[in-house]
Amino acid sequence: MQAIVHLPQPVIARVHGVAYDYTRAVMAKNLQAQHAQEGLDAFLSKRQPVWRGQ
C-alpha cells in the first residue's frame, strides 16, 4: 500500500524554492572547478578535454 500525501501549494512552492536555491549554489561552485572549466571549454571548442591533476 502506498501513502499519498497532499501538501498545500504554498508548502510545495517553498520546498521547490529551497531546492532550487541549493541546486543553484552547488552548480555555481562546481562550475568554478578546473575540470568543469576544461570540460566546458573543450565542449565549446569541439575538442576532447585535456584533464590535468586530480
KOLGU-4560 file (N, C-alpha, C; in nm, 3 decimals, padded with zeros to 5 digits):
<recs>
<n_xx: 00.084 n_yy: -00.117 n_zz: 00.000 ca_xx: 00.000 ca_yy: 00.000 ca_zz: 00.000 c_xx: 00.090 c_yy: 00.125 c_zz: 00.000 mol: A seq: 1 type: MET>
<n_xx: 00.052 n_yy: 00.220 n_zz: -00.077 ca_xx: 00.133 ca_yy: 00.341 ca_zz: -00.093 c_xx: 00.062 c_yy: 00.459 c_zz: -00.029 mol: A seq: 2 type: GLN>
<n_xx: 00.136 n_yy: 00.534 n_zz: 00.051 ca_xx: 00.078 ca_yy: 00.652 ca_zz: 00.115 c_xx: 00.078 c_yy: 00.769 c_zz: 00.018 mol: A seq: 3 type: ALA>
<n_xx: -00.027 n_yy: 00.843 n_zz: 00.018 ca_xx: -00.037 ca_yy: 00.963 ca_zz: -00.064 c_xx: -00.049 c_yy: 01.082 c_zz: 00.029 mol: A seq: 4 type: ILE>
<n_xx: 00.040 n_yy: 01.179 n_zz: 00.009 ca_xx: 00.041 ca_yy: 01.298 ca_zz: 00.093 c_xx: 00.007 c_yy: 01.418 c_zz: 00.006 mol: A seq: 5 type: VAL>
<n_xx: -00.090 n_yy: 01.492 n_zz: 00.048 ca_xx: -00.128 ca_yy: 01.614 ca_zz: -00.023 c_xx: -00.079 c_yy: 01.733 c_zz: 00.057 mol: A seq: 6 type: HIS>
<n_xx: 00.013 n_yy: 01.807 n_zz: -00.003 ca_xx: 00.067 ca_yy: 01.925 ca_zz: 00.064 c_xx: 00.003 c_yy: 02.050 c_zz: 00.004 mol: A seq: 7 type: LEU>
<n_xx: -00.020 n_yy: 02.150 n_zz: 00.086 ca_xx: -00.073 ca_yy: 02.275 ca_zz: 00.034 c_xx: 00.026 c_yy: 02.338 c_zz: -00.065 mol: A seq: 8 type: PRO>
<n_xx: -00.026 n_yy: 02.406 n_zz: -00.163 ca_xx: 00.057 ca_yy: 02.468 ca_zz: -00.267 c_xx: 00.166 c_yy: 02.560 c_zz: -00.211 mol: A seq: 9 type: GLN>
<n_xx: 00.139 n_yy: 02.641 n_zz: -00.108 ca_xx: 00.247 ca_yy: 02.725 ca_zz: -00.054 c_xx: 00.364 c_yy: 02.643 c_zz: 00.002 mol: A seq: 10 type: PRO>
<n_xx: 00.334 n_yy: 02.528 n_zz: 00.059 ca_xx: 00.440 ca_yy: 02.441 ca_zz: 00.113 c_xx: 00.523 c_yy: 02.386 c_zz: -00.002 mol: A seq: 11 type: VAL>
<n_xx: 00.457 n_yy: 02.340 n_zz: -00.107 ca_xx: 00.527 ca_yy: 02.287 ca_zz: -00.224 c_xx: 00.616 c_yy: 02.394 c_zz: -00.285 mol: A seq: 12 type: ILE>
<n_xx: 00.564 n_yy: 02.513 n_zz: -00.299 ca_xx: 00.641 ca_yy: 02.623 ca_zz: -00.357 c_xx: 00.763 c_yy: 02.655 c_zz: -00.272 mol: A seq: 13 type: ALA>
<n_xx: 00.749 n_yy: 02.652 n_zz: -00.141 ca_xx: 00.862 ca_yy: 02.681 ca_zz: -00.052 c_xx: 00.968 c_yy: 02.573 c_zz: -00.063 mol: A seq: 14 type: ARG>
<n_xx: 00.926 n_yy: 02.446 n_zz: -00.067 ca_xx: 01.021 ca_yy: 02.335 ca_zz: -00.081 c_xx: 01.094 c_yy: 02.345 c_zz: -00.213 mol: A seq: 15 type: VAL>
<n_xx: 01.023 n_yy: 02.373 n_zz: -00.321 ca_xx: 01.087 ca_yy: 02.389 ca_zz: -00.451 c_xx: 01.185 c_yy: 02.505 c_zz: -00.449 mol: A seq: 16 type: HIS>
<n_xx: 01.147 n_yy: 02.613 n_zz: -00.385 ca_xx: 01.236 ca_yy: 02.729 ca_zz: -00.377 c_xx: 01.366 c_yy: 02.696 c_zz: -00.307 mol: A seq: 17 type: GLY>
<n_xx: 01.358 n_yy: 02.623 n_zz: -00.197 ca_xx: 01.478 ca_yy: 02.583 ca_zz: -00.123 c_xx: 01.563 c_yy: 02.490 c_zz: -00.209 mol: A seq: 18 type: VAL>
<n_xx: 01.499 n_yy: 02.396 n_zz: -00.276 ca_xx: 01.572 ca_yy: 02.302 ca_zz: -00.361 c_xx: 01.642 c_yy: 02.375 c_zz: -00.476 mol: A seq: 19 type: ALA>
<n_xx: 01.574 n_yy: 02.469 n_zz: -00.539 ca_xx: 01.635 ca_yy: 02.545 ca_zz: -00.648 c_xx: 01.751 c_yy: 02.630 c_zz: -00.598 mol: A seq: 20 type: TYR>
<n_xx: 01.736 n_yy: 02.692 n_zz: -00.483 ca_xx: 01.845 ca_yy: 02.774 ca_zz: -00.427 c_xx: 01.968 c_yy: 02.688 c_zz: -00.400 mol: A seq: 21 type: ASP>
<n_xx: 01.946 n_yy: 02.571 n_zz: -00.341 ca_xx: 02.057 ca_yy: 02.481 ca_zz: -00.310 c_xx: 02.125 c_yy: 02.434 c_zz: -00.438 mol: A seq: 22 type: TYR>
<n_xx: 02.045 n_yy: 02.393 n_zz: -00.536 ca_xx: 02.099 ca_yy: 02.345 ca_zz: -00.663 c_xx: 02.179 c_yy: 02.454 c_zz: -00.733 mol: A seq: 23 type: THR>
<n_xx: 02.126 n_yy: 02.575 n_zz: -00.732 ca_xx: 02.196 ca_yy: 02.688 ca_zz: -00.795 c_xx: 02.332 c_yy: 02.711 c_zz: -00.729 mol: A seq: 24 type: ARG>
<n_xx: 02.339 n_yy: 02.705 n_zz: -00.598 ca_xx: 02.464 ca_yy: 02.727 ca_zz: -00.525 c_xx: 02.565 c_yy: 02.617 c_zz: -00.555 mol: A seq: 25 type: ALA>
<n_xx: 02.520 n_yy: 02.491 n_zz: -00.557 ca_xx: 02.610 ca_yy: 02.379 ca_zz: -00.585 c_xx: 02.661 c_yy: 02.386 c_zz: -00.728 mol: A seq: 26 type: VAL>
<n_xx: 02.574 n_yy: 02.417 n_zz: -00.822 ca_xx: 02.618 ca_yy: 02.426 ca_zz: -00.962 c_xx: 02.718 c_yy: 02.539 c_zz: -00.982 mol: A seq: 27 type: MET>
<n_xx: 02.694 n_yy: 02.652 n_zz: -00.919 ca_xx: 02.786 ca_yy: 02.765 ca_zz: -00.931 c_xx: 02.924 c_yy: 02.728 c_zz: -00.874 mol: A seq: 28 type: ALA>
<n_xx: 02.924 n_yy: 02.659 n_zz: -00.760 ca_xx: 03.051 ca_yy: 02.617 ca_zz: -00.700 c_xx: 03.122 c_yy: 02.516 c_zz: -00.790 mol: A seq: 29 type: LYS>
<n_xx: 03.048 n_yy: 02.419 n_zz: -00.844 ca_xx: 03.109 ca_yy: 02.317 ca_zz: -00.929 c_xx: 03.165 c_yy: 02.376 c_zz: -01.058 mol: A seq: 30 type: ASN>
<n_xx: 03.100 n_yy: 02.477 n_zz: -01.111 ca_xx: 03.148 ca_yy: 02.538 ca_zz: -01.236 c_xx: 03.278 c_yy: 02.614 c_zz: -01.218 mol: A seq: 31 type: LEU>
<n_xx: 03.315 n_yy: 02.641 n_zz: -01.094 ca_xx: 03.440 ca_yy: 02.710 ca_zz: -01.067 c_xx: 03.559 c_yy: 02.614 c_zz: -01.063 mol: A seq: 32 type: GLN>
<n_xx: 03.531 n_yy: 02.484 n_zz: -01.061 ca_xx: 03.638 ca_yy: 02.384 ca_zz: -01.056 c_xx: 03.713 c_yy: 02.381 c_zz: -01.188 mol: A seq: 33 type: ALA>
<n_xx: 03.842 n_yy: 02.350 n_zz: -01.183 ca_xx: 03.926 ca_yy: 02.347 ca_zz: -01.302 c_xx: 03.873 c_yy: 02.247 c_zz: -01.404 mol: A seq: 34 type: GLN>
<n_xx: 03.830 n_yy: 02.129 n_zz: -01.359 ca_xx: 03.780 ca_yy: 02.028 ca_zz: -01.451 c_xx: 03.653 c_yy: 02.074 c_zz: -01.521 mol: A seq: 35 type: HIS>
<n_xx: 03.569 n_yy: 02.145 n_zz: -01.451 ca_xx: 03.446 ca_yy: 02.195 ca_zz: -01.513 c_xx: 03.479 c_yy: 02.296 c_zz: -01.621 mol: A seq: 36 type: ALA>
<n_xx: 03.574 n_yy: 02.383 n_zz: -01.593 ca_xx: 03.613 ca_yy: 02.484 ca_zz: -01.691 c_xx: 03.673 c_yy: 02.417 c_zz: -01.815 mol: A seq: 37 type: GLN>
<n_xx: 03.759 n_yy: 02.319 n_zz: -01.793 ca_xx: 03.820 ca_yy: 02.249 ca_zz: -01.907 c_xx: 03.713 c_yy: 02.173 c_zz: -01.986 mol: A seq: 38 type: GLU>
<n_xx: 03.621 n_yy: 02.111 n_zz: -01.917 ca_xx: 03.514 ca_yy: 02.038 ca_zz: -01.984 c_xx: 03.428 c_yy: 02.129 c_zz: -02.070 mol: A seq: 39 type: GLY>
<n_xx: 03.391 n_yy: 02.243 n_zz: -02.016 ca_xx: 03.311 ca_yy: 02.338 ca_zz: -02.093 c_xx: 03.390 c_yy: 02.396 c_zz: -02.211 mol: A seq: 40 type: LEU>
<n_xx: 03.516 n_yy: 02.431 n_zz: -02.185 ca_xx: 03.600 ca_yy: 02.485 ca_zz: -02.293 c_xx: 03.615 c_yy: 02.383 c_zz: -02.405 mol: A seq: 41 type: ASP>
<n_xx: 03.640 n_yy: 02.258 n_zz: -02.369 ca_xx: 03.656 ca_yy: 02.152 ca_zz: -02.469 c_xx: 03.527 c_yy: 02.132 c_zz: -02.548 mol: A seq: 42 type: ALA>
<n_xx: 03.416 n_yy: 02.131 n_zz: -02.480 ca_xx: 03.287 ca_yy: 02.113 ca_zz: -02.546 c_xx: 03.261 c_yy: 02.226 c_zz: -02.645 mol: A seq: 43 type: PHE>
<n_xx: 03.280 n_yy: 02.348 n_zz: -02.600 ca_xx: 03.254 ca_yy: 02.463 ca_zz: -02.687 c_xx: 03.352 c_yy: 02.471 c_zz: -02.804 mol: A seq: 44 type: LEU>
<n_xx: 03.474 n_yy: 02.420 n_zz: -02.783 ca_xx: 03.575 ca_yy: 02.419 ca_zz: -02.889 c_xx: 03.566 c_yy: 02.293 c_zz: -02.975 mol: A seq: 45 type: SER>
<n_xx: 03.473 n_yy: 02.204 n_zz: -02.940 ca_xx: 03.453 ca_yy: 02.078 ca_zz: -03.013 c_xx: 03.582 c_yy: 01.996 c_zz: -03.018 mol: A seq: 46 type: LYS>
<n_xx: 03.644 n_yy: 01.982 n_zz: -02.900 ca_xx: 03.766 ca_yy: 01.903 ca_zz: -02.887 c_xx: 03.755 c_yy: 01.814 c_zz: -02.765 mol: A seq: 47 type: ARG>
<n_xx: 03.844 n_yy: 01.717 n_zz: -02.757 ca_xx: 03.849 ca_yy: 01.632 ca_zz: -02.639 c_xx: 03.909 c_yy: 01.711 c_zz: -02.522 mol: A seq: 48 type: GLN>
<n_xx: 03.858 n_yy: 01.694 n_zz: -02.402 ca_xx: 03.916 ca_yy: 01.764 ca_zz: -02.287 c_xx: 04.054 c_yy: 01.707 c_zz: -02.253 mol: A seq: 49 type: PRO>
<n_xx: 04.138 n_yy: 01.792 n_zz: -02.199 ca_xx: 04.270 ca_yy: 01.750 ca_zz: -02.151 c_xx: 04.267 c_yy: 01.766 c_zz: -02.000 mol: A seq: 50 type: VAL>
<n_xx: 04.252 n_yy: 01.654 n_zz: -01.930 ca_xx: 04.241 ca_yy: 01.657 ca_zz: -01.784 c_xx: 04.380 c_yy: 01.662 c_zz: -01.723 mol: A seq: 51 type: TRP>
<n_xx: 04.401 n_yy: 01.750 n_zz: -01.630 ca_xx: 04.529 ca_yy: 01.765 ca_zz: -01.563 c_xx: 04.508 c_yy: 01.753 c_zz: -01.413 mol: A seq: 52 type: ARG>
<n_xx: 04.607 n_yy: 01.697 n_zz: -01.345 ca_xx: 04.598 ca_yy: 01.684 ca_zz: -01.200 c_xx: 04.492 c_yy: 01.584 c_zz: -01.159 mol: A seq: 53 type: GLY>
<n_xx: 04.434 n_yy: 01.611 n_zz: -01.046 ca_xx: 04.333 ca_yy: 01.518 ca_zz: -00.991 c_xx: 04.198 c_yy: 01.549 c_zz: -01.043 mol: A seq: 54 type: GLN>
</recs>
